[in-house]
Amino acid sequence: MSKHSRRSFVRTVGALGGTGTIVSLAGCTGNSGSGGETNIIIGSVFPSGHVINDMATDWADTVAEETSQRVSIIIEPAFGGESEVMEQTRIGSIGGNIIGSKWVIDYDPTNFWVESPFVFDGWEQQRRAFESDYLDDGRQRLREEGNQRLVGPPIYRGFRHTSGNSAFETPEDIEGVNIRVPDLSPWVNMWQGIGASPTTVAFDELYSSLQQGVVDAQENPAQTVLSASIYEVQSHYTLTKHLASTGWFTLNEDVFSGLSENDQSVVEDTLTQDIEDLSESISESESAAINELESLGMTIVEPDSDAWLSAAEEPLQAQFDETWEPSLEEVRNI
């Protein structure tokens, strides 16, 4: 396997959030060219210049090189939201997508604990959970009902922490605080159970909502807080480390199965290596991002982790009892 230019994406770790507007592209599924080539358009929910898109572009170059141009991949950034790109991939309008965790929500909701706050003690446990047989049915439903398959491991996008205009050293500090969370009911339930007052706000409205006082706090990885200039409208960043964000590649099932076994291996093996390299780079960049937020005026707060975990235990247990398939004890033993 050639070393290609995969190291180039490590040079800058950029913004880690946001979506764009869907664009219309004709004939952008996995089409075979006159010489037997397969041309694949992959729609990304991440904006142009995003580190994941940069990595994906390098990966596409490698695939073209190692398949002697039999497989040509084009990454289209800001192609739409997760629902749009997954539907376009399902019907074959595009050949694949780069998304967050929506595939779990849509195809394996009883196992959405794998992407919920305060469940895991660290990234390695969360990654093991994604690789466990708990999610086998969801991966199969994604293939059978969504006509697409996951390719490569999850991308580690950084731990989510909590910002506000005061420190949240203990859960008591966030009681009644209007915190912005994504529109995910398990997340809303968790923050509400801890004592906060969660409000769902679209990411592209987050800055103005904080600026205008529509919400008073939010939670996101350090790179997102940095790239979205949240430090301009929030004074404190509390390292609650309540969940690692992930990213995923999927390919249309018909497109993938239309590749030769050798080309399938090239696509999967090179992507796996690039994702592992990128995830390591993002992990190494987190401390630098937090230091930069501090240099820009944010107060970095080390919370009472035991107090936070204790406060999360009751709502977390309720969520497992009422909605999710395995027990909390089983998940904690992964």
C-alpha positions as CSV (number, residue, x, y, z in Angstrom):
1,M,0.0,0.0,0.0
2,S,1.5,3.4,-1.0
3,K,2.0,6.0,1.7
4,H,0.3,8.6,-0.5
5,S,-0.4,12.0,1.0
6,R,-2.5,10.8,3.9
7,R,-0.2,12.6,6.4
8,S,-1.1,15.9,4.8
9,F,-4.5,16.1,6.6
10,V,-2.7,16.0,10.0
11,R,-1.3,19.4,9.3
12,T,-4.4,21.3,10.5
13,V,-7.3,20.1,12.6
14,G,-10.1,22.5,11.8
15,A,-13.8,22.9,12.8
16,L,-15.6,19.8,14.0
17,G,-19.3,20.7,13.5
18,G,-21.9,22.2,11.2
19,T,-23.8,21.3,8.1
20,G,-24.6,23.0,4.8
21,T,-27.3,23.1,2.2
22,I,-28.0,20.3,-0.1
23,V,-27.0,20.8,-3.7
24,S,-28.3,19.1,-6.9
25,L,-25.9,16.8,-8.7
26,A,-26.9,14.7,-11.7
27,G,-25.6,11.2,-12.1
28,C,-23.6,11.2,-8.8
29,T,-24.1,7.6,-7.7
30,G,-21.5,5.0,-8.3
31,N,-21.5,5.0,-12.1
32,S,-19.4,2.7,-14.3
33,G,-17.4,4.6,-17.0
34,S,-16.7,3.3,-20.4
35,G,-13.5,1.7,-19.3
36,G,-15.1,-0.2,-16.4
37,E,-14.3,2.7,-13.9
38,T,-16.6,3.4,-11.0
39,N,-17.2,7.1,-10.2
40,I,-18.5,7.7,-6.7
41,I,-19.8,11.0,-5.3
42,I,-19.7,11.1,-1.4
43,G,-21.8,13.8,0.2
44,S,-20.4,15.2,3.5
45,V,-22.4,17.0,6.1
46,F,-19.3,18.8,7.1
47,P,-18.3,22.2,5.6
48,S,-15.5,22.9,3.1
49,G,-12.1,22.9,4.8
50,H,-13.3,20.6,7.6
51,V,-10.5,18.2,8.7
52,I,-12.7,15.1,7.9
53,N,-13.3,16.3,4.4
54,D,-9.5,17.0,4.0
55,M,-8.8,13.4,5.1
56,A,-11.5,12.0,2.8
57,T,-10.0,13.9,-0.2
58,D,-6.6,12.4,0.5
59,W,-8.2,9.0,0.9
60,A,-9.9,9.4,-2.5
61,D,-6.5,10.1,-4.1
62,T,-5.1,7.0,-2.6
63,V,-8.0,4.8,-3.7
64,A,-7.6,6.2,-7.3
65,E,-3.9,5.4,-7.2
66,E,-4.1,2.0,-5.7
67,T,-6.9,0.9,-8.0
68,S,-5.1,2.3,-11.1
69,Q,-8.0,4.8,-11.5
70,R,-10.7,2.1,-11.6
71,V,-12.4,3.7,-8.6
72,S,-12.8,7.5,-8.6
73,I,-14.2,9.2,-5.5
74,I,-15.2,12.9,-5.2
75,I,-16.0,14.4,-1.8
76,E,-18.8,17.0,-1.9
77,P,-18.6,19.1,1.3
78,A,-21.7,20.7,2.9
79,F,-24.0,18.5,0.8
80,G,-26.8,18.7,3.3
81,G,-27.9,17.5,6.7
82,E,-27.6,13.9,7.8
83,S,-31.2,13.0,6.8
84,E,-30.7,14.4,3.3
85,V,-27.4,12.6,2.6
86,M,-28.6,9.3,4.0
87,E,-31.7,9.4,1.9
88,Q,-29.8,10.4,-1.2
89,T,-27.4,7.5,-0.6
90,R,-30.3,5.1,0.0
91,I,-32.0,5.9,-3.4
92,G,-28.6,5.9,-5.2
93,S,-28.5,9.6,-6.1
94,I,-25.1,9.7,-4.5
95,G,-22.7,6.9,-3.8
96,G,-22.1,7.5,-0.1
97,N,-21.9,10.0,2.7
98,I,-20.0,11.3,5.7
99,I,-22.2,11.8,8.7
100,G,-22.4,11.9,12.4
101,S,-24.4,9.3,14.5
102,K,-27.8,9.6,12.8
103,W,-27.5,6.0,11.5
104,V,-27.8,4.8,15.1
105,I,-30.9,7.0,15.7
106,D,-32.6,5.8,12.5
107,Y,-31.7,2.1,12.4
108,D,-30.8,1.1,16.0
109,P,-32.6,3.5,18.4
110,T,-32.7,1.0,21.2
111,N,-28.9,1.1,21.3
112,F,-28.5,4.9,21.1
113,W,-26.8,4.6,24.5
114,V,-23.7,4.3,22.4
115,E,-23.9,8.0,21.5
116,S,-25.4,9.4,24.7
117,P,-23.9,11.5,27.6
118,F,-22.3,10.1,30.7
119,V,-22.4,6.4,29.6
120,F,-18.7,5.7,29.1
121,D,-15.5,6.1,31.1
122,G,-13.5,7.0,28.0
123,W,-13.2,6.8,24.2
124,E,-11.8,3.2,24.1
125,Q,-14.8,1.8,25.9
126,Q,-17.1,3.8,23.6
127,R,-15.3,2.5,20.5
128,R,-15.5,-1.1,21.8
129,A,-19.2,-0.6,22.2
130,F,-19.5,0.4,18.6
131,E,-17.7,-2.7,17.6
132,S,-19.7,-5.0,19.8
133,D,-22.5,-7.3,18.6
134,Y,-25.1,-5.1,20.3
135,L,-25.1,-3.0,17.1
136,D,-25.0,-5.9,14.6
137,D,-28.8,-5.6,14.0
138,G,-28.5,-1.9,13.4
139,R,-25.7,-2.3,10.9
140,Q,-27.8,-5.0,9.1
141,R,-30.9,-2.8,9.0
142,L,-28.8,0.1,7.6
143,R,-27.7,-2.2,4.8
144,E,-31.2,-3.8,4.2
145,E,-33.4,-0.8,4.7
146,G,-31.1,2.0,4.1
147,N,-29.2,0.4,1.2
148,Q,-25.9,1.5,2.6
149,R,-23.1,0.1,4.7
150,L,-20.7,1.6,7.2
151,V,-17.1,1.6,5.8
152,G,-14.2,1.9,8.2
153,P,-14.3,2.5,12.0
154,P,-15.8,5.5,13.8
155,I,-13.9,8.8,13.5
156,Y,-13.0,10.2,17.0
157,R,-14.1,13.9,16.8
158,G,-13.2,14.9,20.4
159,F,-14.8,14.9,23.8
160,R,-17.8,17.1,24.4
161,H,-17.5,19.6,27.3
162,T,-19.8,22.3,28.6
163,S,-19.5,26.1,28.3
164,G,-21.4,28.8,30.0
165,N,-20.9,32.2,31.7
166,S,-20.0,30.6,35.0
167,A,-18.2,27.5,36.1
168,F,-20.1,24.2,36.4
169,E,-17.9,22.5,38.9
170,T,-20.8,20.4,40.2
171,P,-24.3,19.6,38.8
172,E,-25.8,22.0,41.3
173,D,-24.1,24.8,39.3
174,I,-26.1,24.0,36.2
175,E,-29.5,23.6,37.9
176,G,-32.1,25.5,35.9
177,V,-29.6,26.7,33.4
178,N,-30.9,26.9,29.9
179,I,-28.4,24.7,28.0
180,R,-28.5,24.2,24.2
181,V,-28.5,20.5,23.2
182,P,-29.1,18.8,19.8
183,D,-32.6,17.7,19.1
184,L,-32.1,14.2,20.6
185,S,-34.6,13.1,23.2
186,P,-32.2,10.9,25.2
187,W,-29.8,13.9,25.5
188,V,-32.7,16.2,26.5
189,N,-33.8,13.6,29.1
190,M,-30.2,13.3,30.5
191,W,-29.6,17.0,30.9
192,Q,-33.1,17.5,32.4
193,G,-32.5,14.6,34.8
194,I,-29.3,16.2,36.0
195,G,-31.2,19.5,36.7
196,A,-30.5,21.7,33.7
197,S,-33.2,23.2,31.5
198,P,-32.2,21.9,28.0
199,T,-33.4,23.6,24.8
200,T,-32.9,22.3,21.3
201,V,-31.3,24.8,18.9
202,A,-29.9,24.2,15.4
203,F,-26.1,24.4,15.3
204,D,-26.1,27.3,12.8
205,E,-28.2,29.3,15.3
206,L,-26.1,28.5,18.3
207,Y,-23.8,31.5,18.3
208,S,-26.7,34.1,18.0
209,S,-28.8,32.2,20.6
210,L,-25.9,32.5,23.1
211,Q,-25.3,36.1,22.1
212,Q,-28.9,37.0,22.6
213,G,-29.5,35.0,25.7
214,V,-31.9,32.6,24.2
215,V,-29.8,29.9,25.8
216,D,-27.1,30.4,28.5
217,A,-24.9,27.3,28.0
218,Q,-24.0,24.7,25.4
219,E,-21.9,21.5,25.0
220,N,-19.5,20.7,22.2
221,P,-15.8,19.6,21.6
222,A,-13.1,22.2,22.1
223,Q,-12.4,22.4,18.4
224,T,-16.0,23.3,17.7
225,V,-16.1,25.9,20.4
226,L,-12.9,27.3,18.8
227,S,-14.0,27.2,15.2
228,A,-17.5,28.5,15.9
229,S,-16.1,31.4,18.0
230,I,-18.2,30.4,21.0
231,Y,-15.4,31.9,23.2
232,E,-16.7,35.3,22.2
233,V,-20.1,34.7,23.9
234,Q,-19.2,32.3,26.7
235,S,-16.6,32.9,29.5
236,H,-16.2,29.4,31.0
237,Y,-15.4,26.0,29.6
238,T,-16.0,23.1,32.0
239,L,-14.3,19.8,31.1
240,T,-17.3,17.5,31.8
241,K,-16.0,15.0,29.2
242,H,-19.5,13.5,29.0
243,L,-19.3,12.0,25.5
244,A,-17.0,11.6,22.5
245,S,-18.4,12.8,19.2
246,T,-18.0,10.4,16.2
247,G,-18.1,10.6,12.4
248,W,-18.9,7.8,9.9
249,F,-18.5,6.9,6.3
250,T,-21.2,4.9,4.5
251,L,-21.3,3.7,0.9
252,N,-24.4,2.7,-1.1
253,E,-24.7,-1.0,-0.9
254,D,-25.2,-1.5,-4.7
255,V,-22.1,0.7,-5.4
256,F,-19.9,-1.2,-2.9
257,S,-21.1,-4.7,-4.0
258,G,-20.4,-3.6,-7.6
259,L,-16.7,-3.2,-6.9
260,S,-14.3,-6.2,-7.3
261,E,-13.2,-7.9,-4.0
262,N,-9.7,-6.4,-4.5
263,D,-11.1,-2.8,-4.9
264,Q,-13.4,-3.3,-1.9
265,S,-10.4,-4.2,0.1
266,V,-8.5,-1.2,-1.1
267,V,-11.4,1.1,-0.2
268,E,-11.9,-0.3,3.3
269,D,-8.2,-0.8,4.2
270,T,-7.0,2.6,3.2
271,L,-10.0,4.4,4.8
272,T,-9.5,2.5,8.0
273,Q,-5.9,3.6,8.2
274,D,-6.7,7.2,7.4
275,I,-9.5,7.3,10.0
276,E,-7.1,5.9,12.7
277,D,-4.5,8.5,11.8
278,L,-7.0,11.3,11.8
279,S,-8.6,10.2,15.1
280,E,-5.1,10.1,16.7
281,S,-4.4,13.6,15.4
282,I,-7.7,15.0,16.7
283,S,-7.0,13.4,20.1
284,E,-3.5,15.0,20.2
285,S,-5.0,18.4,19.2
286,E,-7.6,18.6,22.0
287,S,-5.2,19.9,24.6
288,A,-3.9,22.5,22.2
289,A,-7.5,23.6,21.4
290,I,-8.3,24.0,25.1
291,N,-5.1,26.0,25.7
292,E,-6.0,28.2,22.8
293,L,-9.5,28.8,24.2
294,E,-7.8,29.8,27.5
295,S,-5.5,32.2,25.7
296,L,-8.6,33.7,24.0
297,G,-10.1,34.5,27.5
298,M,-12.1,31.5,28.5
299,T,-11.7,30.1,32.0
300,I,-11.0,26.4,31.9
301,V,-12.7,24.6,34.7
302,E,-11.8,21.1,36.1
303,P,-15.1,19.9,37.5
304,D,-15.9,17.4,40.3
305,S,-16.2,14.4,38.0
306,D,-17.6,12.1,40.7
307,A,-20.4,14.5,41.5
308,W,-21.3,14.7,37.8
309,L,-21.3,11.0,37.3
310,S,-23.4,10.5,40.5
311,A,-26.0,13.1,39.3
312,A,-26.2,11.3,35.9
313,E,-26.7,7.9,37.4
314,E,-30.5,8.1,38.0
315,P,-31.6,9.6,34.7
316,L,-29.2,7.2,32.9
317,Q,-30.6,4.2,34.7
318,A,-34.1,5.4,33.8
319,Q,-33.2,5.7,30.2
320,F,-31.8,2.2,30.0
321,D,-34.9,0.8,31.9
322,E,-37.4,2.5,29.7
323,T,-35.9,2.7,26.2
324,W,-32.6,0.9,25.7
325,E,-32.0,-2.9,25.2
326,P,-29.0,-3.9,27.3
327,S,-28.7,-3.1,31.0
328,L,-26.5,-0.3,32.2
329,E,-24.4,-2.9,34.0
330,E,-23.9,-4.8,30.8
331,V,-22.8,-1.7,28.9
332,R,-20.4,-0.7,31.7
333,N,-18.7,-4.1,31.4
334,I,-17.9,-3.7,27.7
